[in-house]
């Protein structure tokens, strides 16, 4: 599985609670860097998986925006979203 990233530091990836291996591909000047995730198990047709990525963004991370807890409906946690889907 490959996801797009730009100026992120990734610490850990899990898939349905299991640690997954990951590597960054070759960095591109304006497209960013692909994050290649190896699933820790074979995914069957129709099977769902939850991918969790522990990461840190930087001021250079483009198209990422944060809502402060006060800007969210629950007012307890910040919210991160991307415009580069």
MDAnalysis code that builds the backbone (N, CA, C; Angstrom):
import MDAnalysis as mda
import numpy as np

u = mda.Universe.empty(255, n_residues=85, atom_resindex=np.repeat(np.arange(85), 3), trajectory=True)
u.add_TopologyAttr("name", ["N", "CA", "C"] * 85)
u.add_TopologyAttr("resid", np.arange(1, 86))
u.add_TopologyAttr("resname", ["UNK", "UNK", "UNK", "UNK", "UNK", "UNK", "UNK", "UNK", "UNK", "UNK", "UNK", "UNK", "UNK", "UNK", "UNK", "UNK", "UNK", "UNK", "UNK", "UNK", "UNK", "UNK", "UNK", "UNK", "UNK", "UNK", "UNK", "UNK", "UNK", "UNK", "UNK", "UNK", "UNK", "UNK", "UNK", "UNK", "UNK", "UNK", "UNK", "UNK", "UNK", "UNK", "UNK", "UNK", "UNK", "UNK", "UNK", "UNK", "UNK", "UNK", "UNK", "UNK", "UNK", "UNK", "UNK", "UNK", "UNK", "UNK", "UNK", "UNK", "UNK", "UNK", "UNK", "UNK", "UNK", "UNK", "UNK", "UNK", "UNK", "UNK", "UNK", "UNK", "UNK", "UNK", "UNK", "UNK", "UNK", "UNK", "UNK", "UNK", "UNK", "UNK", "UNK", "UNK", "UNK"])
u.atoms.positions = np.array([
    [0.848, -1.157, 0.000],
    [0.000, 0.000, 0.000],
    [0.901, 1.230, 0.000],
    [0.556, 2.225, -0.789],
    [1.388, 3.416, -0.906],
    [0.534, 4.652, -0.615],
    [1.035, 5.510, 0.273],
    [0.379, 6.772, 0.602],
    [1.311, 7.920, 0.266],
    [0.753, 9.068, -0.031],
    [1.555, 10.265, -0.293],
    [1.906, 10.951, 1.018],
    [3.138, 11.457, 1.121],
    [3.549, 12.251, 2.280],
    [4.390, 13.411, 1.793],
    [4.521, 14.405, 2.632],
    [5.443, 15.494, 2.345],
    [5.910, 16.072, 3.664],
    [7.193, 15.905, 3.928],
    [7.822, 16.448, 5.130],
    [7.161, 15.961, 6.410],
    [6.882, 14.651, 6.461],
    [6.382, 14.030, 7.680],
    [7.446, 13.114, 8.246],
    [7.458, 12.995, 9.565],
    [8.312, 12.010, 10.217],
    [7.380, 10.916, 10.736],
    [7.536, 9.688, 10.236],
    [6.679, 8.574, 10.630],
    [7.436, 7.713, 11.628],
    [6.766, 7.431, 12.756],
    [7.394, 6.644, 13.821],
    [6.947, 5.188, 13.814],
    [5.661, 4.968, 13.514],
    [5.115, 3.614, 13.616],
    [3.865, 3.510, 12.748],
    [3.661, 2.311, 12.168],
    [2.448, 2.019, 11.419],
    [1.889, 0.698, 11.938],
    [0.588, 0.677, 12.222],
    [-0.071, -0.573, 12.580],
    [-1.258, -0.782, 11.657],
    [-1.560, -2.051, 11.412],
    [-2.720, -2.416, 10.609],
    [-3.546, -3.379, 11.446],
    [-4.745, -2.958, 11.791],
    [-5.641, -3.737, 12.661],
    [-4.906, -4.193, 13.925],
    [-4.124, -3.297, 14.495],
    [-3.424, -3.562, 15.756],
    [-2.098, -4.282, 15.635],
    [-1.707, -4.700, 14.439],
    [-0.435, -5.402, 14.241],
    [0.589, -4.450, 13.624],
    [1.829, -4.518, 14.128],
    [2.889, -3.679, 13.571],
    [3.084, -3.992, 12.092],
    [3.252, -2.938, 11.302],
    [3.480, -3.096, 9.868],
    [4.827, -2.480, 9.508],
    [5.513, -3.085, 8.557],
    [6.769, -2.529, 8.062],
    [6.444, -1.396, 7.101],
    [7.303, -0.381, 7.094],
    [7.100, 0.734, 6.175],
    [8.447, 1.316, 5.777],
    [8.494, 1.863, 4.580],
    [9.682, 2.547, 4.075],
    [9.221, 3.738, 3.252],
    [10.087, 4.719, 3.160],
    [9.827, 5.853, 2.289],
    [10.474, 5.587, 0.942],
    [9.755, 5.921, -0.117],
    [10.300, 5.818, -1.463],
    [11.154, 7.036, -1.759],
    [11.476, 7.197, -3.018],
    [12.325, 8.301, -3.451],
    [11.579, 9.630, -3.368],
    [12.221, 10.611, -2.749],
    [11.617, 11.937, -2.578],
    [11.585, 12.671, -3.912],
    [10.450, 13.310, -4.182],
    [10.275, 14.113, -5.382],
    [10.192, 15.573, -4.960],
    [10.751, 16.473, -5.740],
    [10.870, 17.879, -5.348],
    [9.546, 18.538, -4.979],
    [8.482, 18.308, -5.740],
    [7.220, 18.953, -5.382],
    [6.078, 17.976, -5.088],
    [6.249, 16.714, -5.448],
    [5.198, 15.736, -5.170],
    [5.298, 15.151, -3.763],
    [6.460, 15.212, -3.157],
    [6.634, 14.636, -1.824],
    [7.300, 13.279, -1.883],
    [7.013, 12.449, -0.879],
    [7.668, 11.160, -0.735],
    [6.630, 10.072, -0.510],
    [6.644, 8.996, -1.295],
    [5.687, 7.912, -1.053],
    [6.033, 7.144, 0.218],
    [5.015, 6.811, 0.992],
    [5.162, 5.966, 2.174],
    [4.622, 4.601, 1.789],
    [5.525, 3.617, 1.714],
    [5.159, 2.273, 1.278],
    [4.966, 1.390, 2.509],
    [3.747, 0.872, 2.683],
    [3.390, 0.069, 3.846],
    [3.204, -1.377, 3.412],
    [3.868, -2.289, 4.123],
    [3.696, -3.716, 3.892],
    [2.719, -4.229, 4.946],
    [1.585, -4.755, 4.497],
    [0.594, -5.269, 5.443],
    [1.156, -6.482, 6.173],
    [0.864, -6.607, 7.481],
    [1.402, -7.734, 8.251],
    [0.622, -9.031, 8.031],
    [-0.383, -8.992, 7.197],
    [-1.175, -10.179, 6.880],
    [-1.798, -9.979, 5.501],
    [-2.237, -11.077, 4.900],
    [-2.874, -10.983, 3.586],
    [-4.305, -10.494, 3.770],
    [-4.678, -9.528, 2.983],
    [-6.011, -8.950, 3.064],
    [-6.917, -9.680, 2.069],
    [-8.008, -10.249, 2.586],
    [-8.957, -10.963, 1.732],
    [-9.980, -9.990, 1.148],
    [-10.540, -10.328, 0.024],
    [-11.568, -9.494, -0.603],
    [-12.694, -9.251, 0.403],
    [-13.044, -7.985, 0.568],
    [-14.117, -7.615, 1.488],
    [-13.676, -7.431, 2.936],
    [-12.447, -7.835, 3.234],
    [-11.944, -7.689, 4.609],
    [-11.560, -6.239, 4.864],
    [-11.935, -5.733, 6.020],
    [-11.576, -4.374, 6.393],
    [-10.316, -4.385, 7.246],
    [-9.558, -3.293, 7.156],
    [-8.352, -3.137, 7.965],
    [-8.281, -1.684, 8.423],
    [-7.831, -1.488, 9.631],
    [-7.651, -0.140, 10.179],
    [-6.160, 0.164, 10.184],
    [-5.766, 1.195, 9.447],
    [-4.366, 1.600, 9.373],
    [-4.169, 2.814, 10.279],
    [-3.242, 2.689, 11.234],
    [-2.922, 3.792, 12.132],
    [-1.459, 4.173, 11.921],
    [-1.215, 5.465, 11.757],
    [0.131, 5.958, 11.501],
    [0.481, 6.979, 12.574],
    [1.551, 6.708, 13.298],
    [2.053, 7.649, 14.295],
    [3.091, 8.518, 13.601],
    [2.817, 9.829, 13.517],
    [3.685, 10.701, 12.742],
    [3.779, 12.075, 13.394],
    [4.719, 12.847, 12.886],
    [4.886, 14.241, 13.306],
    [5.007, 15.084, 12.046],
    [4.234, 16.150, 11.997],
    [4.329, 17.060, 10.856],
    [5.357, 18.143, 11.175],
    [5.648, 18.949, 10.176],
    [6.586, 20.051, 10.370],
    [5.996, 21.296, 9.721],
    [6.548, 22.456, 9.996],
    [6.053, 23.673, 9.337],
    [6.145, 23.595, 7.810],
    [7.025, 22.722, 7.276],
    [7.161, 22.567, 5.824],
    [6.109, 21.621, 5.240],
    [5.368, 20.906, 6.084],
    [4.360, 19.960, 5.600],
    [3.237, 20.734, 4.917],
    [3.122, 20.568, 3.614],
    [2.131, 21.344, 2.872],
    [0.766, 20.673, 2.897],
    [-0.265, 21.487, 2.755],
    [-1.661, 21.063, 2.642],
    [-2.209, 20.389, 3.893],
    [-1.506, 20.471, 5.016],
    [-2.034, 19.963, 6.275],
    [-2.544, 21.132, 7.091],
    [-3.721, 20.968, 7.630],
    [-4.281, 22.027, 8.460],
    [-4.792, 21.429, 9.756],
    [-4.650, 22.179, 10.821],
    [-5.077, 21.739, 12.150],
    [-6.207, 22.613, 12.658],
    [-7.183, 21.991, 13.297],
    [-8.162, 22.714, 14.104],
    [-7.719, 22.554, 15.550],
    [-7.779, 23.609, 16.309],
    [-7.503, 23.513, 17.742],
    [-8.690, 22.804, 18.395],
    [-8.535, 22.281, 19.616],
    [-9.679, 21.637, 20.279],
    [-10.908, 22.547, 20.335],
    [-10.686, 23.828, 20.534],
    [-11.802, 24.774, 20.636],
    [-12.583, 24.901, 19.322],
    [-11.939, 24.564, 18.192],
    [-12.595, 24.671, 16.888],
    [-13.387, 23.419, 16.510],
    [-13.304, 22.365, 17.320],
    [-13.996, 21.114, 17.006],
    [-15.306, 21.019, 17.761],
    [-16.179, 20.126, 17.345],
    [-17.487, 19.993, 17.992],
    [-17.365, 19.480, 19.427],
    [-16.403, 18.578, 19.684],
    [-16.247, 18.039, 21.032],
    [-15.432, 18.919, 21.962],
    [-14.666, 19.854, 21.376],
    [-13.852, 20.815, 22.130],
    [-12.785, 20.170, 23.020],
    [-12.415, 18.884, 22.737],
    [-11.439, 18.194, 23.593],
    [-10.132, 17.862, 22.888],
    [-10.192, 17.598, 21.567],
    [-9.011, 17.140, 20.842],
    [-8.794, 17.973, 19.587],
    [-7.543, 18.156, 19.181],
    [-7.292, 18.836, 17.903],
    [-7.696, 17.917, 16.758],
    [-7.817, 18.493, 15.566],
    [-8.225, 17.725, 14.387],
    [-7.332, 18.097, 13.226],
    [-6.749, 17.094, 12.557],
    [-5.874, 17.293, 11.404],
    [-6.596, 16.864, 10.147],
    [-6.495, 17.674, 9.095],
    [-7.044, 17.254, 7.807],
    [-6.121, 17.706, 6.689],
    [-6.267, 17.051, 5.548],
    [-5.422, 17.305, 4.393],
    [-6.282, 17.715, 3.204],
    [-5.756, 18.614, 2.395],
    [-6.446, 19.002, 1.174],
    [-5.853, 18.303, -0.042],
    [-4.931, 17.398, 0.157],
    [-4.276, 16.685, -0.963],
    [-4.710, 15.225, -0.993],
    [-5.973, 14.950, -1.004],
    [-6.450, 13.586, -0.893],
    [-6.199, 12.793, -2.131],
])
